[in-house]
Amino acid sequence: MLSAEELVIASLRNLGVPYELIEIDPAFADTAAFCEKYGYPLERSCNTIIVASKKEPKQFVACVVLAHTRLDVNKRVTKLMGVPKASFASAEEMMALTGMHVGGVTPFSLPSGVPLYIDERIMALDWIILGGGGRSLKIKTPAAVFEKLGAEVVSGLAVF
């Protein structure tokens, strides 16, 4: 069985976009620690966040925002999901849904049927850093990759 990182790399190959794999020490997988240790700007680093509806049946969405912003779960994401309340998925829910650990979640190789929302600020950048499916890998790729993934670009998905 392939690891989450191997599935992500296979997904990237299938997309046919340029990318660079950055192998890292898993102790520095969290975005701020990664940027400080490896010299990448926080303004180019993205966090992929899985959000879950509060009520059953559970709905999940994946949202990608720049690391120096914060996801607007209470207003923007609940509206996109069409639910009254939502919150960050627990580490257990995230692992069950994606097979990925906190610090490695990425929009590549998400289960089909999980909507993918991207903050519009990301699309203005020529390259970004994303998780690699596990805590020992990051991916540098053009922001245009989200067009290939069929993501919905959302104005105001994140706030400062």
C-alpha atoms as an extended CHARMM CRD file, in Angstrom:
* protein
*
       160  EXT
         1         1  MET       CA              0.0000000000        0.0000000000        0.0000000000  PROA      1               0.0000000000
         2         2  LEU       CA              1.3180000000        3.4430000000       -0.9140000000  PROA      2               0.0000000000
         3         3  SER       CA              2.0360000000        6.0230000000        1.7720000000  PROA      3               0.0000000000
         4         4  ALA       CA              0.1860000000        9.3530000000        1.7460000000  PROA      4               0.0000000000
         5         5  GLU       CA              3.3600000000       11.0020000000        0.4310000000  PROA      5               0.0000000000
         6         6  GLU       CA              3.6670000000        8.4820000000       -2.4180000000  PROA      6               0.0000000000
         7         7  LEU       CA              0.0040000000        9.0660000000       -3.3510000000  PROA      7               0.0000000000
         8         8  VAL       CA              0.6140000000       12.8270000000       -3.3890000000  PROA      8               0.0000000000
         9         9  ILE       CA              3.6630000000       12.4620000000       -5.6570000000  PROA      9               0.0000000000
        10        10  ALA       CA              1.6640000000       10.2140000000       -8.0190000000  PROA      10              0.0000000000
        11        11  SER       CA             -1.1350000000       12.8080000000       -8.0620000000  PROA      11              0.0000000000
        12        12  LEU       CA              1.3560000000       15.5670000000       -8.9170000000  PROA      12              0.0000000000
        13        13  ARG       CA              2.8280000000       13.5100000000      -11.7570000000  PROA      13              0.0000000000
        14        14  ASN       CA             -0.6620000000       12.9160000000      -13.1610000000  PROA      14              0.0000000000
        15        15  LEU       CA             -1.4430000000       16.6440000000      -13.0690000000  PROA      15              0.0000000000
        16        16  GLY       CA              1.5540000000       17.3880000000      -15.2640000000  PROA      16              0.0000000000
        17        17  VAL       CA              2.5270000000       20.5810000000      -13.4380000000  PROA      17              0.0000000000
        18        18  PRO       CA              6.0580000000       21.5670000000      -12.4440000000  PROA      18              0.0000000000
        19        19  TYR       CA              6.8870000000       20.8750000000       -8.8060000000  PROA      19              0.0000000000
        20        20  GLU       CA              9.8130000000       20.5510000000       -6.4670000000  PROA      20              0.0000000000
        21        21  LEU       CA              9.8470000000       18.0870000000       -3.5800000000  PROA      21              0.0000000000
        22        22  ILE       CA             11.4070000000       19.4540000000       -0.3960000000  PROA      22              0.0000000000
        23        23  GLU       CA             12.3670000000       16.7750000000        2.1020000000  PROA      23              0.0000000000
        24        24  ILE       CA             12.3120000000       18.1150000000        5.6530000000  PROA      24              0.0000000000
        25        25  ASP       CA             12.8150000000       17.0840000000        9.2480000000  PROA      25              0.0000000000
        26        26  PRO       CA              9.3120000000       16.0710000000       10.4960000000  PROA      26              0.0000000000
        27        27  ALA       CA              9.9170000000       18.1250000000       13.6640000000  PROA      27              0.0000000000
        28        28  PHE       CA              9.6700000000       21.2410000000       11.4480000000  PROA      28              0.0000000000
        29        29  ALA       CA              6.4980000000       20.2850000000        9.5330000000  PROA      29              0.0000000000
        30        30  ASP       CA              4.3340000000       22.9990000000       11.0830000000  PROA      30              0.0000000000
        31        31  THR       CA              4.3600000000       25.9720000000        8.7170000000  PROA      31              0.0000000000
        32        32  ALA       CA              5.9930000000       28.6340000000       10.9060000000  PROA      32              0.0000000000
        33        33  ALA       CA              8.7290000000       26.2400000000       12.0350000000  PROA      33              0.0000000000
        34        34  PHE       CA              9.3080000000       25.0640000000        8.4420000000  PROA      34              0.0000000000
        35        35  CYS       CA              9.6290000000       28.6280000000        7.1160000000  PROA      35              0.0000000000
        36        36  GLU       CA             12.0500000000       29.6410000000        9.8550000000  PROA      36              0.0000000000
        37        37  LYS       CA             14.2330000000       26.5240000000        9.5560000000  PROA      37              0.0000000000
        38        38  TYR       CA             14.3580000000       26.3040000000        5.7490000000  PROA      38              0.0000000000
        39        39  GLY       CA             14.2020000000       30.0000000000        4.8150000000  PROA      39              0.0000000000
        40        40  TYR       CA             10.9030000000       30.1180000000        2.9290000000  PROA      40              0.0000000000
        41        41  PRO       CA              8.6280000000       33.1680000000        3.2930000000  PROA      41              0.0000000000
        42        42  LEU       CA              5.4440000000       32.6900000000        5.3170000000  PROA      42              0.0000000000
        43        43  GLU       CA              3.6400000000       34.7570000000        2.6380000000  PROA      43              0.0000000000
        44        44  ARG       CA              4.2760000000       31.9560000000        0.0970000000  PROA      44              0.0000000000
        45        45  SER       CA              3.3770000000       29.0790000000        2.3820000000  PROA      45              0.0000000000
        46        46  CYS       CA             -0.1190000000       27.6520000000        2.3730000000  PROA      46              0.0000000000
        47        47  ASN       CA             -2.0850000000       25.7140000000        4.9350000000  PROA      47              0.0000000000
        48        48  THR       CA             -4.6100000000       23.1280000000        3.7850000000  PROA      48              0.0000000000
        49        49  ILE       CA             -7.3630000000       22.9480000000        6.3690000000  PROA      49              0.0000000000
        50        50  ILE       CA            -10.0960000000       20.3260000000        6.5240000000  PROA      50              0.0000000000
        51        51  VAL       CA            -13.3820000000       21.7190000000        7.8500000000  PROA      51              0.0000000000
        52        52  ALA       CA            -16.2600000000       19.5710000000        9.1050000000  PROA      52              0.0000000000
        53        53  SER       CA            -19.9280000000       20.4310000000        9.5360000000  PROA      53              0.0000000000
        54        54  LYS       CA            -21.1670000000       20.1450000000       13.1230000000  PROA      54              0.0000000000
        55        55  LYS       CA            -24.3760000000       18.2430000000       12.3330000000  PROA      55              0.0000000000
        56        56  GLU       CA            -24.8220000000       14.7920000000       10.8430000000  PROA      56              0.0000000000
        57        57  PRO       CA            -24.4650000000       13.7360000000        8.1430000000  PROA      57              0.0000000000
        58        58  LYS       CA            -20.9400000000       15.1420000000        8.3720000000  PROA      58              0.0000000000
        59        59  GLN       CA            -19.7630000000       17.1630000000        5.4160000000  PROA      59              0.0000000000
        60        60  PHE       CA            -16.1050000000       17.9220000000        4.8010000000  PROA      60              0.0000000000
        61        61  VAL       CA            -14.3700000000       20.5340000000        2.6790000000  PROA      61              0.0000000000
        62        62  ALA       CA            -10.7060000000       21.3580000000        2.1230000000  PROA      62              0.0000000000
        63        63  CYS       CA             -9.6280000000       24.9970000000        2.2250000000  PROA      63              0.0000000000
        64        64  VAL       CA             -6.2280000000       26.4070000000        1.2850000000  PROA      64              0.0000000000
        65        65  VAL       CA             -5.1320000000       29.7420000000        2.7250000000  PROA      65              0.0000000000
        66        66  LEU       CA             -1.8530000000       31.6060000000        3.0210000000  PROA      66              0.0000000000
        67        67  ALA       CA             -0.0700000000       30.8860000000        6.2880000000  PROA      67              0.0000000000
        68        68  HSD       CA             -0.1090000000       34.5190000000        7.4530000000  PROA      68              0.0000000000
        69        69  THR       CA             -3.9260000000       34.6690000000        7.1420000000  PROA      69              0.0000000000
        70        70  ARG       CA             -6.6430000000       32.7340000000        8.9380000000  PROA      70              0.0000000000
        71        71  LEU       CA             -9.5370000000       30.7990000000        7.4990000000  PROA      71              0.0000000000
        72        72  ASP       CA            -12.9510000000       32.4390000000        7.9940000000  PROA      72              0.0000000000
        73        73  VAL       CA            -14.7770000000       29.3020000000        9.1360000000  PROA      73              0.0000000000
        74        74  ASN       CA            -17.7340000000       30.9390000000       10.8970000000  PROA      74              0.0000000000
        75        75  LYS       CA            -18.8920000000       33.1660000000        8.0460000000  PROA      75              0.0000000000
        76        76  ARG       CA            -17.3390000000       32.2590000000        4.7100000000  PROA      76              0.0000000000
        77        77  VAL       CA            -16.8760000000       28.4840000000        4.9780000000  PROA      77              0.0000000000
        78        78  THR       CA            -20.2510000000       27.7530000000        6.6080000000  PROA      78              0.0000000000
        79        79  LYS       CA            -21.8990000000       29.7350000000        3.8010000000  PROA      79              0.0000000000
        80        80  LEU       CA            -19.9840000000       27.7590000000        1.1510000000  PROA      80              0.0000000000
        81        81  MET       CA            -20.9540000000       24.5010000000        2.8600000000  PROA      81              0.0000000000
        82        82  GLY       CA            -24.5810000000       25.5560000000        3.3530000000  PROA      82              0.0000000000
        83        83  VAL       CA            -24.4920000000       24.6290000000        7.0520000000  PROA      83              0.0000000000
        84        84  PRO       CA            -25.1910000000       26.6620000000       10.2000000000  PROA      84              0.0000000000
        85        85  LYS       CA            -22.0130000000       25.5920000000       12.0360000000  PROA      85              0.0000000000
        86        86  ALA       CA            -18.6700000000       24.0970000000       11.1340000000  PROA      86              0.0000000000
        87        87  SER       CA            -15.2420000000       23.7500000000       12.7080000000  PROA      87              0.0000000000
        88        88  PHE       CA            -11.7820000000       22.4360000000       11.9640000000  PROA      88              0.0000000000
        89        89  ALA       CA            -11.9010000000       18.6740000000       11.5560000000  PROA      89              0.0000000000
        90        90  SER       CA            -10.2250000000       16.8100000000       14.4030000000  PROA      90              0.0000000000
        91        91  ALA       CA             -6.8660000000       15.1480000000       13.7380000000  PROA      91              0.0000000000
        92        92  GLU       CA             -8.6980000000       11.7900000000       13.7980000000  PROA      92              0.0000000000
        93        93  GLU       CA            -11.3710000000       12.9100000000       11.3190000000  PROA      93              0.0000000000
        94        94  MET       CA             -8.7110000000       14.3890000000        9.0610000000  PROA      94              0.0000000000
        95        95  MET       CA             -6.6320000000       11.2120000000        9.1300000000  PROA      95              0.0000000000
        96        96  ALA       CA             -9.6850000000        9.0080000000        8.4700000000  PROA      96              0.0000000000
        97        97  LEU       CA            -10.7540000000       11.2170000000        5.5420000000  PROA      97              0.0000000000
        98        98  THR       CA             -7.3880000000       11.9420000000        3.9000000000  PROA      98              0.0000000000
        99        99  GLY       CA             -4.8640000000        9.4630000000        5.3050000000  PROA      99              0.0000000000
       100       100  MET       CA             -2.6640000000       12.4770000000        6.1230000000  PROA      100             0.0000000000
       101       101  HSD       CA             -1.2180000000       13.7500000000        9.3870000000  PROA      101             0.0000000000
       102       102  VAL       CA             -1.4240000000       17.2880000000       10.7490000000  PROA      102             0.0000000000
       103       103  GLY       CA              1.4470000000       19.2600000000        9.2160000000  PROA      103             0.0000000000
       104       104  GLY       CA              1.3080000000       17.3300000000        5.9500000000  PROA      104             0.0000000000
       105       105  VAL       CA             -2.2510000000       17.8190000000        4.7030000000  PROA      105             0.0000000000
       106       106  THR       CA             -2.3170000000       18.8850000000        1.0720000000  PROA      106             0.0000000000
       107       107  PRO       CA             -4.9080000000       19.3780000000       -1.6880000000  PROA      107             0.0000000000
       108       108  PHE       CA             -3.2550000000       16.6230000000       -3.7450000000  PROA      108             0.0000000000
       109       109  SER       CA             -4.8440000000       13.1610000000       -3.5230000000  PROA      109             0.0000000000
       110       110  LEU       CA             -7.8910000000       14.2690000000       -1.5240000000  PROA      110             0.0000000000
       111       111  PRO       CA            -10.8050000000       11.8480000000       -1.7050000000  PROA      111             0.0000000000
       112       112  SER       CA            -13.1510000000       12.5150000000       -4.6150000000  PROA      112             0.0000000000
       113       113  GLY       CA            -16.2400000000       14.4680000000       -3.6370000000  PROA      113             0.0000000000
       114       114  VAL       CA            -14.4210000000       16.7060000000       -1.1340000000  PROA      114             0.0000000000
       115       115  PRO       CA            -14.8510000000       20.3070000000       -2.3420000000  PROA      115             0.0000000000
       116       116  LEU       CA            -11.6100000000       22.2980000000       -2.5710000000  PROA      116             0.0000000000
       117       117  TYR       CA            -11.6950000000       26.0460000000       -1.8860000000  PROA      117             0.0000000000
       118       118  ILE       CA             -8.7040000000       28.3500000000       -2.4510000000  PROA      118             0.0000000000
       119       119  ASP       CA             -8.3110000000       31.8840000000       -1.1060000000  PROA      119             0.0000000000
       120       120  GLU       CA             -8.0330000000       34.2230000000       -4.0890000000  PROA      120             0.0000000000
       121       121  ARG       CA             -4.8240000000       35.8440000000       -2.7640000000  PROA      121             0.0000000000
       122       122  ILE       CA             -2.9610000000       32.6010000000       -3.4990000000  PROA      122             0.0000000000
       123       123  MET       CA             -3.7030000000       32.8000000000       -7.2210000000  PROA      123             0.0000000000
       124       124  ALA       CA             -1.7130000000       36.0570000000       -7.5290000000  PROA      124             0.0000000000
       125       125  LEU       CA              1.5200000000       34.2200000000       -6.6210000000  PROA      125             0.0000000000
       126       126  ASP       CA              3.8030000000       32.5480000000       -9.1470000000  PROA      126             0.0000000000
       127       127  TRP       CA              4.8300000000       29.7980000000       -6.6890000000  PROA      127             0.0000000000
       128       128  ILE       CA              3.7040000000       28.4790000000       -3.3180000000  PROA      128             0.0000000000
       129       129  ILE       CA              4.6340000000       25.8840000000       -0.7140000000  PROA      129             0.0000000000
       130       130  LEU       CA              2.1150000000       23.1670000000        0.2120000000  PROA      130             0.0000000000
       131       131  GLY       CA              2.1570000000       20.1140000000        2.4430000000  PROA      131             0.0000000000
       132       132  GLY       CA              3.3670000000       16.8760000000        0.9160000000  PROA      132             0.0000000000
       133       133  GLY       CA              0.9630000000       14.3730000000        2.4890000000  PROA      133             0.0000000000
       134       134  GLY       CA              3.1990000000       13.6580000000        5.4870000000  PROA      134             0.0000000000
       135       135  ARG       CA              5.3490000000       15.5500000000        7.9620000000  PROA      135             0.0000000000
       136       136  SER       CA              8.6200000000       14.9350000000        6.0830000000  PROA      136             0.0000000000
       137       137  LEU       CA              7.7150000000       16.5140000000        2.7320000000  PROA      137             0.0000000000
       138       138  LYS       CA              6.7250000000       19.9330000000        1.3650000000  PROA      138             0.0000000000
       139       139  ILE       CA              5.9550000000       20.8110000000       -2.2530000000  PROA      139             0.0000000000
       140       140  LYS       CA              6.9120000000       23.9490000000       -4.1600000000  PROA      140             0.0000000000
       141       141  THR       CA              4.6480000000       24.4230000000       -7.1750000000  PROA      141             0.0000000000
       142       142  PRO       CA              2.9480000000       27.1830000000       -9.2060000000  PROA      142             0.0000000000
       143       143  ALA       CA             -0.3500000000       28.4380000000       -7.7800000000  PROA      143             0.0000000000
       144       144  ALA       CA             -1.8790000000       27.6300000000      -11.1850000000  PROA      144             0.0000000000
       145       145  VAL       CA             -1.9300000000       23.9930000000      -10.0100000000  PROA      145             0.0000000000
       146       146  PHE       CA             -5.3250000000       24.7220000000       -8.4430000000  PROA      146             0.0000000000
       147       147  GLU       CA             -6.8630000000       25.2100000000      -11.8940000000  PROA      147             0.0000000000
       148       148  LYS       CA             -5.8190000000       21.6310000000      -12.7520000000  PROA      148             0.0000000000
       149       149  LEU       CA             -7.3280000000       20.4080000000       -9.4710000000  PROA      149             0.0000000000
       150       150  GLY       CA            -10.6900000000       22.0100000000      -10.2900000000  PROA      150             0.0000000000
       151       151  ALA       CA            -10.5900000000       24.1050000000       -7.1280000000  PROA      151             0.0000000000
       152       152  GLU       CA            -13.0120000000       26.9500000000       -6.5400000000  PROA      152             0.0000000000
       153       153  VAL       CA            -11.2280000000       30.2530000000       -5.9820000000  PROA      153             0.0000000000
       154       154  VAL       CA            -13.0340000000       32.1840000000       -3.2380000000  PROA      154             0.0000000000
       155       155  SER       CA            -12.8040000000       35.8700000000       -2.3890000000  PROA      155             0.0000000000
       156       156  GLY       CA            -12.5060000000       36.4510000000        1.3620000000  PROA      156             0.0000000000
       157       157  LEU       CA            -11.9290000000       32.8080000000        2.2890000000  PROA      157             0.0000000000
       158       158  ALA       CA             -9.2440000000       34.0260000000        4.6780000000  PROA      158             0.0000000000
       159       159  VAL       CA             -8.9100000000       37.1280000000        6.8370000000  PROA      159             0.0000000000
       160       160  PHE       CA             -5.9050000000       38.8030000000        8.4450000000  PROA      160             0.0000000000
